[in-house]
Amino acid sequence: MNLLKKIVLLAIICLIGVSSYVTPSIKGECSQKKLEKLGVIVSIAPLAEWVKSVGTNKVDVTILVPPGASPHTYEPKPSQLIKVEKAKIFVKNGAGLEFWANKIVRINKDILVVDISKGVKLIELSPKEQKKHHLLKDPHLWLSLRNAKKGVKEIYEALSKVNPENEEYYRKNMNEYIEKLDALDKEISKKLKAVKNKKFIVLHPSWSYFSKDYGLEQIPIERGGKEPGPKYIKKIIDTARENNIKVVFVEPQFNQKSAEVIAREINGRVVSINPLAEDYLENMRITVNEFVKWLK
């Protein structure tokens, strides 16, 4: 068989998956072409960028919590569990966010679990939040670029363990991504240092770790996972007026009604920021620009 015919035949076989009548040598080449990538499951979208940045074309990433859904209430769908069965690595946020994580392990007992909260100094939740969410610590740790560096290192370790022949490749990618995290961290520090008003109102208390990194103070509308009562809304309105706050930050995963009420009372506006966007670095940059714009 000449080279041209062999290439054409190989392409057809790999496309339609018909390999019953081909020679062993061609079967081998086809399987090389169709070499499976490492299946990696991530609980929330921001972690997908971390995995893809380290693993690039050697990983196939599946995000369990879809856009617009809250990881606090989400449960995996049966269609997603098929991916889980074949995956090699499960990257979870940890800190109790994925109350359904044990399902993943029960389905695939050989899966390597990566907990990105490992090594992170977790922030303790208020008693009301602990009772509502059945959590002791604040799980929104991925919104700190400094925590992200630790998570990316954990992902590198897992990929290298499962696929040791590409350890050097993963290490190089990890270092390049960490450089980007460091650069953005410095950029954010510089921008927020110039902001005079360090307090901001947010619908859901997702930004504790971010605030801690840059000396900000979040004032959450939602408390203990519940909508606020009239008394607490009045308290927030008074705080906003005292501190000349003119914006209420909301998230697409939660009902915005109470935020809109407060915004009207302070003659302000509602601005959406998304803690669960997949394009992690770009989203953090966009979010900071919104903070800088409104926290004057």
N, C-alpha and C positions, 0 to 999 in steps of 0.2 A: 504493500500500500504506500503510494507516494505521500509526501509530507502534507500537501494541500488537502488531499482526500481525508487524511487522518485527522487534520484540524477540523474540517467540516463535520465529519462523523462525530468527533468528540464533542463539539458544540451542540449538535442535535441531541446527543445522549444526555448531556448535562442539563439541557433545557427541559426535555420531556420526561426524563427519568427512566427511559427504557434501556436496560442494560442486560437483558436476558441473553442476547445473542452476540455479545461482543467478546473480544479476546481479553484474557486476564490483564494484559498490559494496558489496554485502553480503560478497563474498569479501574485500574489503579490510578491512572491519570485523572479520571473523572472524579474519583473520591478525593483526590488532592484538591481539585478545583472546588469541590463542595465541602471542603474541610470545615467542620462546625466551629463556630466561634464559642468562646466561653459564655455560657448563659449566666447572666447576673440579674437578680431581682432586687429592686430598690423599693422601699416603702413609699417615699415621697419624691416628687419631681426634682427638687434641687440636687439630690444625691446622684441623679442620673448624669449630670454634667461632671461631677467629680469622678465617677467611674469611667465615663467616656474619655475624659482628659488623660487618665492614667492608662487605660486599656486600649484606647482608640479603635483601630479596625480589628482588634483581636477579641472584642467583647460584643455580646448581643444583650442589650439592657432592656428590661421590662419594668415599667413603673406601675405599681399597684394602685395607689390613690390617684384617681383621675382628676383633671382640672375642674375646679369648682367644688370638689368634695372636701370635707374636713377629715383629717386623719383621726380626730377624736371620736368620730362616730362611724367611720368606714369599716366595712368587712369585705374581704376578697371575694370576687365573683368566681363561680365554677369555671368559666372560660379561662380565667387567669391562672387557676390552679394547675392547668395542663402545662403551662410554662414553668411553674414551680417544680413540677416533677422532674423536669430535664435540667434545671439550673444547677450550677456548681456553687454559686455564692449568693447569699442573701444579705444585703446591706440594710440595716435598720437604724433608725435614729436613736433608739434606746430611750432611757429615762422614763420608760413605761408608756410612751406614746402609742406604740403598736400593741394594744391589748390583745390583738388577734395573732401575734407573732408565733405563738405555739402551734397554730394550725399549719403554718409553713413547715415547721420542723417535723410535725407528725406526718405530713405528706411526703417529705423528702428527708429521711433521716441522715443522709450522707451530705446534705448541704452544709457549706461552711458559713456560719453566721458571723457577720461583722457588725459590731456595735460601736457606732461613732461617738457615743457618749463616754467611751473608755478614756480615762485620763482628763476628762473635763470637770472642772469645779462647778457642780450643778447648783442652781439657785433654788432655795426652798420655797414652796408655794404657801399661800395663806391657808389657814384651817378650812375656810369655806371652799376654796379651790380644791384642796385635797379631798374633801368629802364628795364634791360634785364629780370630779374626774377620776377619783380613786388613784391619784398620783401624789407622791410626796415632793417631787421636784418639778421645776419648770422644764418642759421638754423642748422648747424652741431654741435649742442650742446652735442649730445650723445657721442662724442669722448673725452669728459672730464670725467674722473672717478668721479670727485667731483660733476659734474652735474648728473651723473648716480645715485648717492646716493639719490638725490632729486627725480629723476624719479621713482626709486624703492619704495620710501616712498609713492608717489602718487598712484602707482599700489597697494600697500598694503591697502591703504585707500579705494580704489575702490572695491577690492575683499571683504574686510570686510563689506562694505556697502551692497553689493549685497548678500553676504553669511555670515551674522553676527555670525552664530553658529560656524564658523571656524576661527573667528578673532584671537584667541590665536595661532592657528596653523600657520596662515599667518604671524603673528608678529614674531614668532620664526624663520621662514624661511627667512623673510626679514632681521632680525638681522644677521643671518648667512651669507647671501649674502653680506651685507654691510661690514662685517668683511673682506671678500675676496676682496672687492673693496678697502678698506683702506690698506690692506696688499700690494696689487699690486701698489697702488698709492705711497706708501713708497719705494717700490722696483724700480719703474720707476724714482722717484725723485733722488734716490741714483745713478742710472746708468747714467742719463742724466746730473747730476751735474759734472760728470767727463769728459763730452764731451767738447772739446775746441771750436770747430766750431759750433756755435749756429744757423747758417743760413742753410736752405735747400731749394732746388727747388722742386716744386710739380706741377703736371699738373693742377689739379683742387683744388681750395682753400678750402679744407675741414678741415684743421688742425689748424684753428685759436684758438679754445678753448683749444685744446691740447697744442699748443705752448705757450699760455698765462699761463697755469698751470706750465710749466716747463722751462720758460725763453728762448724759441726758437723763431726763426723768419722764417716764411714760405715765399717763393718767388714764387707766382703762375704764371704759364705760361698762363693759361686761364684768361681772364679779361672780366668781364661783360657777361660771358657765351659764349664768342666768341673766335675763334682761333686767336692767336696773329699775327700781321703783321711783316714784315721784320725788321722794326726799333726796335720794342719791343723785338724781338728774339735776336737781336744784343746786346741790353741792358742786357738781362739775361745772355748771353754768357760772356760779359765783367765782370758782377758781379760774375759769377762762377769762372772765371780766377783770379779775384782779391782776392777771398776768398778761393781759392784752393778747390772748390766744384767739386767732381768727379762723382756725381750720380744725376739722375733725377728720382724722385718718381712718378709713374703713378698709375692710378686706372682702374680696368677692365671695369668700366662703361663708359669710355670716349676714344675717338680716340687718339692714342699715337703718331701720325705722327710728330707733332711739338716737342714732347719730344725727339724722336729719332734723329731729326735734331740737337738739342742742345747737346745731349749726344755725338754725333759724333764730333762736333766742339770743345768740351772740353776734348776729349779723355777719356770720362767717359762711364758710362753704365746706362741703364734703369732698375729700380727695382720696382716691383709691390707691392703695399700695398692696402688692401681692407677695406675701411671705413664702408662697409655694410655687413661684414661677420656675420653670425648668432651666432657663438661661440665667444661671446663678450670678455670675460676675456682672453681666449687663444689667440684670434686675436690681442688684445691690447698688450699682452706680445710679440708676434711674431713681431709686428710692431715696438715696442721699440727696440728689438734686431737688427732690420734692421737699425734703426736710429743710434744706438750705433756703429754698424759695419762700417757705411759709414761716419758719422759725426765726423771725427778725427781732 
